[in-house]
Amino acid sequence: MSSFTLPARGGGRPTTIHIDTVMLLLVSSIVLLGLIVVASASMSIGTKESGDPFIYLERQFVLVMVGSFAASCALAVRTEWLERFAPLLLAGALLLLVAVLVPGVGHVVNGSRRWIRLAGFNFQASEAARVMVLVFIASYAVRREAELRSSFKGLARPLGVVGVFFGLLLLEPDFGAATVLAATAFGVLFIAGARLRDVLALAVVGAGLLATLAVSSPYRLRRLTSFLDPWQDPFNSGFQLTQSLIAIGRGGWTGVGLGESVQKLFYLPEAHTDFLFAVLSEELGLLGILLTIGLFVALALRALWVARLASEAGLKFPAYLAAGFGLWVAMQAFINMGVNMGLLPTKGLTLPFMSYGRSSMIVTLAWVGMVLRVYHEAVQASRGTAAASLRGSHAARTRDGGSVEALQA
């Protein structure tokens, strides 16, 4: 842990900010590794599109700077304000996901209407909307804690809200984001105290609905069957996955060397975005894979540790926020890597902090700022409790000492 003090304003007391240096180092390491691999994976496409092999690296670096500024802004926002305005954030998320479906407002890329164009910048509405919805879920878990812990209705109500957003995400369509949102909301509500039998019952129902949705659409069914055996049609439906598997297989133990990937040379689609992990695997090998997985596992565990710290300090809402981040980053990283390795059906999900993606990088770093705020408030609360306990103990000793002196007199 480290801390720094801000100067006082208007003669007030200076403010001390407590920073979780472990989380900062983990996030910085993942971002730096991502910048290196994005630079390598995007050289060919950057040269083809603009003549500049480092154009995507330059853009990604700018996004990291913007995201870092967003994180610093989020660090300055008290979690009690987020809790207070959670219903407004939910309304804002609903507005975003409805707006993106409106022709002329929503922008279509690769057949999906997921982006809103603002001043020449494509913003993916689902990235911000998911965080807003999870902030509301965390606030609900605090406000309706007794109902959540004692009845099926207490769990069904917030999941009904999540179901509305799940449906809106499917209309884009963005099946991957919808699945991650639903699973993370389940996880937060379970951590908040929802009964295991209620969670299992709704999980079975949810899994059944997901399976029905997967087979009801020819597009989704085709992607599912191509995932099971991509070599049946390696030049059409299974093309992405076969090229990804070739890249991972070529990597071996130590990789072919940084910048030496062959699959990124227009063989592997989305090499610098959704399939960045395949390029990393080819160039850095199994050692690079283990390093990447280790960093993400450590980050998720650190976020859960921050959640526990906040919970022990009596800060329930901040604890659920940090837990939600830990669950989300672990789940999305697992799905992205699983897709690249052929363990899961193809989904349009980025690898957090690493894949080239404007909205994803900015929103994810802003969420890190929220978790750092949780850590700051948890440390403050813990120290305040310890100081109050120390003052109480000192006062008791003083009273006892005074009584003994009076008796002696």
N, C-alpha and C positions, 0 to 999 in steps of 0.2 A: 504494500500500500504506500502511496505517496500523497502528499497534500500540498496545496499552495494557498496563499492568503491574498484575497483581493482587498485593495485599499477601501477604507470606510468612506461613505458618502454622507455629507451633511453633518459631520461630527459623530456619526454612529459608530458602532463597533465593526471592526474589519471582519470579512467573511472568509472562512476557511473552507476550501473545496477538497474533499477527499476523493482520490482517483484510484481505481483498481488497475494498477500497473500490469498485473498478470493478464487481465482481459485485453488491455491495450496492446500488449506485446503479441498476444495470440492473433488478434484481429489484424495488426500490422503485418505479421508474418504471412498470413493468408493472403492479404491484399498484395503484398510485395511479390509473392509467388505467382499470384494471378497476373500481375502486370508483366512479369517475365514471360509467362506462357502465352498470354495474349499477343505480346510483341512477336513471338515466334510463329504462332498459329495464324496471324493475320497478315503476314508479309506479302504473301502471294495475292490475296484478294485486294489488299491495299494498293499494291502496285498496279493491278489490273484496273481498279476503279478510278484511282486518282494519280497514279504515278509516284506516290509516296508510300514506301513500304511500312513506314511507322505512323501512318495516319490514325490507325485504330489505337495504337499505344498512346499517342498524344491525346486522343479523345478520352480514353479510359483514365488517363492521369488527371485530366480536367474534371472528370466525374468523381474521382476520388477526392479532389480538393473541394468540390461542391458538397459531396457527401460528408466530408469532415466538418465543413461549416454547418451543415444541417445537424450533425451530431452535437456540435458545441451549442447550438440553439436548443436542442432537445435536453441537453444537460442543464440548461438554465430554467427549464420548466418544472415546477413542482408537481409531483405525482398527484397531490390532492386536487390540483386544477384539472388534470386529466380525468380523475375520477368524477369530479363535479360535472364536467362537460362531456362525459361519455355518451349520453343520449344524443347530443348534437353531433358528435363524431360519427355515431351510427347513422344518423340522417345524412351526413356528408358522404359516407361510404355508399349509401343507397343512391344518392344523387349521381355520384361518379359512375356507378355501374349501370344506371339507367341511361345516363347521357352518352356513354360509349356505344350504346345500341341504336342511338338516333342517327339516321343517315344525315351526313353533312357535318355531324359533330364527331362521331366515331370514325376512326381511320382504319381501313382494312390493309393488313399485311399478311401475305402468305395464306389468304383465305380466312383469316380470323379477324374479327372486329374487336380488338383489345386496346387500341390506342386513341388518345385524344391529342390532336395537333394544336400546340400552343406556340405561337411565334416561331414556327419552323421546327419546333421540338416535339417529338412524339413521346407522350407520357403514357405509360401503361397503367390504366386506372386500377387494375386488380392489385397491384403492388401496395399502393397506399390503402386501398379499401380493406385489405386483409388485416393490416395493423389496426385500423380503426375499429373493425369488428371485434378483434381480440381484446382491445382496450375495454369495449363494452362488456364482453364476456367476463373479464376480470372484475369489473365494477359490479356486475350482477352477482357474481359469486360472493362478494362482500355484503351487498345489500340483502340478498335472499339466502344467507348462509343456512339458517335454520330449516327453511323449506327445502333447500338443495340436499341437505343431509338426511332429511326425514321422509321425503315423498318422491314418487316417480314424476309428479307434475313439476317439481322444482328443477328436475333435469330436462324434462321435455320442453319446457317453455324457452329457455335460451337456445336449445338445439332447433326449435322451430324457427327462431330468428336466423340462425345459421343456415337452415334449409332454404330460406328465401334467397340469401346471397349465393348459396350453392347453385340454385336454379339460374340466377342471373349470370353466374360465371359459365354455366353450361351453354347459355345462349350465345356466348361470344364466338366460338366455344373455347373454354379453357378448363378442360377436365382435370389437368394436373393441379392447377391452383385451387380448384374447388375441393379436390381430395385433401390437399395439405391443410386448407382452412378447416374443414370438418374434423380431421384427425387431431389438429392442434387444439381446437375448441374442446373436443372430447377430453384430451389430456389435461387441460387447465381445469375443467370442471371436476374431473376425477381427483386431481391434486387438492382441489378446494373442498373435497369431502363428499362428493356424490357417492351414493351406495354402489358397491361393486355389482350387485345383481341388476340394478337399473342400467348401469353402463354396459354390461354384457348384453342385456336384452336389446338395447337400442343399437349396440354395435352389430349384432346379428341382423337386425332389420336394415341398418345402413349398408352392411355388406351385400345383402340381398338386392337392395335398390341399385347399388353401384354395379353389381353383376348384370342386372336387368338393363341398365343404361348402356353398359359396355356392348351388349349383344344386340341392342335394339337399333343401333345405327350401323349401316354398312361400312361407314368410314372407320368407326371405332373397332368394329369386329375385324376389319381387314388389318388394322394395326396390331390387334391382339394376336391374330393368327400368324402374322409375319414375325412377331416377336418369338412365338413358340418355335418356329423353324424358318429363320430368315434365309437359309440357303436354298429353300424351295424356289424363291424368286429373287435372286441376289442382285438383279439389275433393275428391279422396280420397287415393290413394296418392302423388300428386305435390304435395299441398297445401303441406307444409313447404318443399319446395325452391322451388316457384314463388313463395311469399311471400318467401323469402329472396332470390331473384334480383330480385324487384321492389324490395326494400329496397336492395340493393346498386346497382341501376340508378338509383334515385332520388337516390343520394348525389352522383353527378357528380364534379367535381373537388374541391370544398371542402365538400360535404355540405349538408344542409338546415338545419343548426344544432343545437347541443346541446340535447336535450330536445324537439326538433321532429319526431321520428320518427312516422310514421303507422302503419307496420307493427307496431309494438309494442303498438298499441291492440287487442289480442285477435285480430289477423290472423295474426301469426307465433307459432306455438307455441314454448314454451321460449325465449322472447326473452331472458331473463336468465340462461339456463344454456347449453345446447348451441349456440344460435343468437345468442349475444351479439355475435359478430363481424358479423353482418348488420346489427344495430342500429347498431353502431359505424360501419360503412361508410355507412349511410344518413345519419347525423348528422354525420360528420366527412369523408366523401368519400374520394377516392383518396389525398389527403394523409394522412388518418388511417390508411388501410390500409398505406401505405408506412411510416409511423412505427411501426405495430405490428409489421409484418414485420421492419423493421430492428432493433427492440428484441429480438425473439426470436432473430434471426440472431446479433446481438452476444452475447447471453447464451449461446447454444450454443457459439459460437467461444471465448468466455471460459472456459467449462467445459473445453473441449478443451485450451486453453492451460494451465489449472491441471493437467490430466492430464499434459501434456508436462513441466511443471515438476516434478511428482512423479516422473515416470519418469526424468528426468535426475538427480534426487537419489537414485535407486536404490530408490524406494518403489513397487513394482509394484502391490500390492493397492490402495493409495489412488489410484494413477493410473487403474486400471480402474474404480473407483467414480466418479471425476469424469468419465471418458469416457462411462460409462453414463448419467449424468445429462444430459450434453450431447446424446447421441444421443436419449434419451427426450424431452427437452423440444422438440427440433427436430422429431421425428417426430410427436408428439401435436399440436403447434401446426400443423404442415403438414396433418395429416389433418382437424383441426377446421376450418381455413380452407378446405381443399379441399371439404369437405362443404357448407359455407355457400355456396361459389361454384359448386357443381354439378360440380366436377371429380372427386369421389369419391362412392361410395354413402353414404347416410345412416348414420352411426354415433353411438352414444350416448357421445361423448367430449367432455369439457369443454376449453375453452381454458385452458391452465395459467396460474395466478396471476390469472386475470381472471373466468372464469365463476363464477356463484354455485354453490357446492358445498362442503358441510361437510368431508367426508373429503378431497376433492381438495385444498382449500386447505391444510389442516393437514399432510397427508402431504408435499405438494410443498414447503412451506416448511421442514419438518423435513429434507428431502433437501438443500435449500440449506445448512442447517447442517452436514450431513455434508461437502459440497464445501468449505465454508469451513474445516472441520477439516483436510481434505486440503491446502489451501493453507497453513495454519499449520504443519503438519508438514513440508511440502516446503521452506518458507522456513527453518525450524529446521534441517533436515538440510543444506540448501545452505550455510547460515552455519557450521554445525558442521564441514562438510568443508573450507570455505575457511579456517576458523580452524586446523584441524589441519594443513592444508597450509602455512599461514603459520608455525606453530610448528615444523614440520619444517624449513622453509627457514631459519628463524632458528637452529635447533640446528646445521644443517649449516654455516652461516657461522661460528658460534661455534667449531665443531671445526676448521674450516679456519684460522681466525684463531689458535687456540691452537697449531696445528702450525707456522704461520709464525713465531710468537713463539719457540717452542722451537728452531727451526732458527737463528733469529737469535742466540739466547743461546749 
